[in-house]
Amino acid sequence: MSHVLLITILFLVLPYTEAKSTSDGNTTSEFCPLPTRCTRKGPYIRFPFRLKTQPAFCGLEGFELSCFNNNTLLQLPSSTNNSYYVQEISYVDSTVTIMDVNDTTCPLQSLLSLNLTNSKFFLSGGNDIAVVKCNEKINTTTRDRDQAVRPFDYWSYTKQVVGPIDCMSDDKVFVYVVSSMASMDMMPSTCRTSQTAPIMGYANQIQNTVMAILRTRRIVVDWQAPDGCIDCEKHGNFCGFNFTINSSVCFKQKDSLGHKVPILVIIGTIVGGTIFFTLVMLVIYKSRKPDKGKETQLKVEKTSLGSEISLGIEEDRDEEIAKKLAIVGLWCIQWNPTDRPSMTMVIQMLEDDLQTLEIPPKPFVSSYV
């Protein structure tokens, strides 16, 4: 096999480049079907998120989602209730609105039991709340009047104390939510703080925030967007990631629509003075969806060139070489750079027996949900 010549040519046929970065014009070699959804009314799923059925390079670690019964699911490994419905994803604000799959009666308890340890998400509340258990009911209006505090004042009971929370209280214990910025001196001496949790909003907005959680059963969590992604999304573009250079890239929406880019990978070998070629054409189709969702369909087409390049198989040895080239060629076009063999490995694969070569996985996944 010392006479083997490996020629790999990778080029774009159309005159424009794909996935141009708005910042420096560089291109990225990674393409994913985006965006997609679990249901027509569900949130769009794109970088940094990905479905578990999509290639790993389509999102970041810890941002895997799944579809189940027309719902989008997020799993938080350290939470008591592991699965959460994803109601909304804001790529501009880097927030995810979730709802506990198992808890439909007391959403505030879901917030308190939410454990984001070992996840990529966090609660970035502007204020903390304290859950306070009391042996008696508190009439916030009366206490404000007794202390000559007007109900709309910043430090009034009406603004700082919410409750009792029916789903967490019983005949003997009355549970209240209090801004942690408020002094416990405001509360009766029989009250004790049981736990705290961050919550969105300022201290004088605690009542509205807590009531919204109780009404909608939704919790908002944040993630740390890669550098440049927030600004990219604010300008109406899509953020992505180039794992080759380990950097985020910004995709213009017009770069994601209405064209197809063929990429040719040609691998050849010289046997007995004849050059045999195995050619794989990778065509990236992009289309505009009626509902304005942009999706990318990736398709691999094997092209048989026949006599156009004098391709012929004259003996069994030639057929074996052609099969080897086809397998090695598929390895060389794997989307994940870590799956592509080095030149040294390519030569070794060509010199090994055909039976020892492993068939590579599909270079990418194309699916619509």
C-alpha positions in Angstrom: 0.0 0.0 0.0 3.1 2.3 -0.2 1.8 3.4 -3.6 -1.4 4.8 -2.1 -1.9 8.5 -2.7 -4.6 10.1 -0.6 -6.0 13.3 -2.0 -8.6 15.1 0.1 -10.1 18.2 -1.4 -12.7 20.2 0.5 -14.3 23.2 -1.1 -17.5 25.2 -1.4 -19.1 25.3 -4.8 -21.2 28.5 -4.4 -19.4 31.9 -4.4 -20.6 32.9 -0.9 -19.5 31.5 2.4 -21.8 29.8 4.9 -22.3 30.8 8.5 -20.5 34.1 8.3 -19.7 35.6 11.7 -21.0 39.2 12.1 -17.9 40.1 14.0 -15.0 39.0 11.9 -16.3 37.2 8.8 -14.9 33.8 9.8 -16.8 30.7 8.9 -17.6 27.7 11.1 -17.5 24.1 10.1 -20.4 23.0 12.3 -24.0 22.9 11.0 -27.0 21.7 12.9 -30.7 21.5 12.3 -32.0 24.6 13.9 -34.2 25.8 15.3 -36.6 22.9 16.1 -39.5 22.4 18.5 -41.1 19.5 20.3 -44.6 20.9 19.3 -45.9 23.7 17.2 -46.5 25.8 20.3 -43.4 24.8 22.2 -40.2 26.9 22.5 -37.7 26.9 19.7 -34.6 24.8 20.5 -31.2 26.0 19.3 -27.8 26.8 20.6 -26.8 26.5 23.4 -29.7 24.0 23.7 -30.1 20.8 21.7 -32.3 17.8 21.7 -30.7 14.6 23.0 -31.3 13.1 19.5 -29.1 15.8 17.9 -25.3 15.7 17.6 -23.4 16.8 20.7 -21.8 19.7 18.9 -25.2 21.3 18.3 -25.3 22.6 21.9 -23.3 22.9 25.1 -23.0 20.3 27.8 -25.8 20.6 30.3 -28.3 22.1 27.9 -29.8 18.9 26.6 -33.6 18.8 26.2 -36.0 16.0 25.2 -39.5 15.7 23.8 -42.2 13.7 25.6 -45.9 13.8 25.0 -45.8 17.1 23.1 -43.8 18.7 25.9 -40.2 20.0 26.1 -38.4 18.5 29.1 -35.3 19.7 31.0 -33.7 17.5 33.5 -31.9 19.0 36.5 -29.7 16.3 38.1 -29.7 17.6 41.7 -33.4 18.5 42.1 -35.8 16.4 44.1 -38.1 16.5 41.1 -35.8 15.7 38.3 -37.9 16.8 35.2 -39.3 20.2 34.4 -41.5 21.3 31.5 -39.9 24.1 29.5 -42.5 26.7 28.8 -40.4 29.4 27.3 -36.8 30.1 26.3 -35.5 33.7 25.9 -32.2 33.7 24.0 -32.0 37.5 24.5 -32.4 37.4 28.3 -30.7 34.0 28.7 -33.6 32.7 30.8 -35.7 29.6 30.8 -39.2 29.4 32.2 -39.9 26.0 33.7 -42.7 24.2 35.5 -42.3 21.2 37.8 -43.7 18.0 36.1 -44.8 16.5 39.3 -46.0 19.5 41.4 -49.2 21.1 40.2 -50.7 22.1 43.5 -48.0 24.1 45.3 -45.5 25.7 42.8 -43.9 27.8 45.6 -42.7 24.5 47.1 -41.2 23.6 43.7 -39.2 26.8 43.9 -37.9 26.1 47.4 -37.0 22.5 46.4 -35.3 23.5 43.2 -31.6 22.5 43.4 -29.5 23.8 40.5 -26.3 22.3 41.8 -24.3 20.5 39.0 -26.5 22.3 36.4 -25.7 25.2 34.0 -28.6 27.2 35.4 -29.0 29.6 38.4 -31.6 31.8 40.0 -30.5 35.4 39.6 -33.1 37.0 41.8 -32.8 40.7 42.7 -34.0 39.7 46.2 -34.2 36.8 48.5 -37.3 35.5 50.2 -37.6 33.9 53.6 -40.2 31.2 54.3 -41.5 32.0 57.8 -43.7 29.6 59.8 -46.0 31.2 62.4 -48.3 29.8 65.1 -50.9 32.5 64.4 -52.3 34.4 61.5 -50.9 37.8 60.7 -53.2 40.6 59.7 -50.8 42.7 57.6 -53.3 45.6 57.3 -53.8 45.8 61.1 -50.1 45.6 61.9 -49.4 48.4 59.4 -52.1 50.5 61.1 -50.8 49.7 64.6 -47.3 50.7 63.6 -48.5 53.8 61.8 -47.2 52.4 58.5 -49.1 53.1 55.3 -49.8 49.9 53.2 -48.0 51.3 50.1 -44.9 52.3 52.0 -41.7 50.4 51.1 -41.4 48.7 54.4 -45.0 48.0 55.1 -46.3 44.5 56.0 -48.5 44.7 52.9 -45.4 45.0 50.7 -43.0 42.7 52.6 -45.2 39.9 53.8 -47.2 37.5 51.6 -49.5 34.9 53.0 -50.5 32.7 54.6 -49.6 30.4 51.7 -52.6 28.0 51.7 -50.8 25.0 50.0 -48.0 25.1 52.7 -50.1 25.9 55.7 -52.5 24.0 58.0 -54.7 24.6 61.0 -51.7 25.0 63.3 -48.9 26.4 61.2 -49.3 29.4 59.0 -46.6 29.9 56.3 -45.6 33.3 55.0 -43.2 34.6 52.5 -41.2 37.6 53.6 -38.6 39.6 51.9 -35.2 38.7 53.4 -34.4 42.4 53.4 -37.1 43.0 56.0 -36.3 42.6 59.7 -37.7 39.7 61.6 -38.7 42.3 64.2 -41.6 42.9 62.0 -43.0 39.4 62.6 -44.6 38.1 65.8 -42.2 36.4 68.2 -43.8 33.0 67.5 -42.6 33.1 63.9 -39.5 31.3 62.7 -37.6 31.3 59.4 -37.4 27.8 57.8 -35.5 28.4 54.6 -34.6 31.1 52.0 -34.5 31.2 48.2 -33.7 33.9 45.6 -36.5 35.4 43.7 -36.8 37.9 40.9 -37.9 41.5 41.7 -37.2 44.1 44.4 -38.3 43.9 48.0 -41.4 45.9 47.4 -42.4 43.6 44.5 -42.4 40.4 46.5 -46.1 40.2 46.7 -46.6 40.5 43.0 -43.8 38.0 42.2 -45.0 35.4 44.7 -48.6 35.6 43.5 -47.5 35.2 39.9 -45.6 32.0 40.8 -48.7 30.7 42.6 -50.9 31.6 39.7 -48.8 30.4 36.8 -46.8 27.7 38.5 -43.8 28.9 36.5 -40.2 29.5 37.6 -37.6 31.5 35.7 -34.0 30.3 35.8 -31.0 31.9 34.1 -27.9 30.6 32.2 -24.6 32.3 31.5 -24.5 33.0 27.8 -21.1 32.7 26.0 -19.3 35.9 25.3 -21.0 37.8 22.5 -24.2 35.8 22.4 -26.4 38.3 24.1 -25.4 41.1 21.8 -25.8 38.8 18.9 -29.3 37.7 19.9 -30.4 41.3 20.6 -29.7 42.2 17.0 -32.0 39.5 15.8 -29.3 37.0 14.9 -28.5 33.5 16.1 -25.6 32.6 18.3 -23.6 29.5 17.7 -20.3 28.0 18.7 -17.2 26.9 16.7 -15.6 24.1 18.7 -12.6 24.2 16.4 -11.6 27.6 17.7 -13.5 27.3 21.0 -15.4 30.5 20.4 -19.0 31.7 19.9 -20.0 32.9 16.5 -22.9 35.0 15.4 -25.1 33.8 12.4 -27.0 36.4 10.4 -30.5 35.1 9.8 -30.1 35.7 6.0 -27.1 33.3 6.1 -29.5 30.6 7.3 -32.1 30.8 4.6 -32.9 30.1 1.1 -29.8 28.4 -0.4 -27.9 25.2 -0.5 -24.2 24.6 -0.2 -22.6 21.5 -1.8 -19.3 20.4 -0.3 -17.3 17.8 -2.2 -14.9 15.4 -0.5 -12.8 13.5 -3.0 -10.5 10.7 -2.0 -8.3 8.9 -4.5 -5.8 6.1 -4.8 -3.3 5.1 -7.4 -3.3 1.4 -8.2 -1.4 0.0 -11.2 -1.2 3.5 -12.8 -5.0 4.0 -12.6 -6.5 6.6 -10.2 -9.6 5.5 -8.5 -11.8 8.0 -6.8 -14.5 7.8 -4.2 -16.5 11.0 -4.0 -19.0 12.0 -1.4 -21.1 15.1 -1.9 -22.5 16.8 1.1 -25.3 19.1 0.3 -26.6 21.4 3.0 -30.2 22.5 2.2 -31.7 25.4 4.1 -35.3 26.4 3.7 -37.8 28.9 5.1 -40.6 27.5 7.2 -44.2 29.0 6.8 -44.2 29.8 10.5 -40.9 31.7 10.2 -39.0 29.0 12.0 -35.6 28.5 10.3 -34.6 24.9 10.0 -31.6 23.3 8.4 -31.8 19.9 6.7 -28.6 18.1 6.2 -28.4 15.4 3.6 -25.6 13.2 2.4 -25.6 12.2 -1.3 -23.3 9.6 -2.7 -22.5 10.5 -6.3 -21.5 7.8 -8.7 -19.4 9.4 -11.4 -19.0 6.4 -13.6 -17.0 6.9 -16.8 -16.7 10.6 -16.3 -13.5 10.0 -14.3 -12.8 6.6 -15.7 -13.9 4.8 -12.6 -13.6 1.1 -13.0 -13.2 -2.0 -10.9 -11.3 -4.7 -12.7 -10.5 -7.2 -10.0 -11.3 -8.1 -6.4 -8.3 -6.2 -5.1 -9.5 -3.0 -6.7 -13.0 -3.5 -5.2 -11.5 -3.9 -1.8 -9.5 -0.6 -2.2 -12.6 1.2 -3.4 -14.6 0.0 -0.3 -11.7 1.1 2.0 -11.7 4.5 0.4 -15.4 4.9 0.9 -15.2 4.0 4.6 -12.2 6.3 5.2 -13.9 9.1 3.3 -17.0 8.9 5.5 -14.7 9.1 8.6 -13.0 12.2 7.1 -16.3 14.1 6.8 -17.6 13.5 10.3 -18.9 16.8 11.6 -17.4 16.4 15.1 -13.6 17.2 14.7 -12.7 14.7 17.4 -14.2 11.9 15.3 -12.1 12.7 12.2 -8.9 10.6 11.8 -5.5 12.2 11.5 -3.5 11.7 8.3 -1.4 9.1 10.1 -4.5 7.2 11.1 -5.9 7.5 7.6 -2.8 5.8 6.1 -3.0 3.1 8.8 -6.7 2.5 8.0 -5.9 2.2 4.3 -3.1 -0.3 5.1 -5.3 -2.4 7.4 -7.6 -5.2 6.2 -11.0 -4.2 5.1 -12.7 -6.5 7.7 -11.0 -4.5 10.5 -12.4 -1.1 9.4 -15.3 0.1 11.5 -18.2 1.7 9.7 -18.5 5.3 10.9 -21.7 6.8 12.3 -23.8 9.1 10.2 -21.9 12.4 9.8 -24.8 14.3 11.3 -28.5 13.9 12.1 -31.2 15.5 10.1 -34.6 15.5 11.8 -37.7 17.5 12.2 -39.7 17.2 15.4 
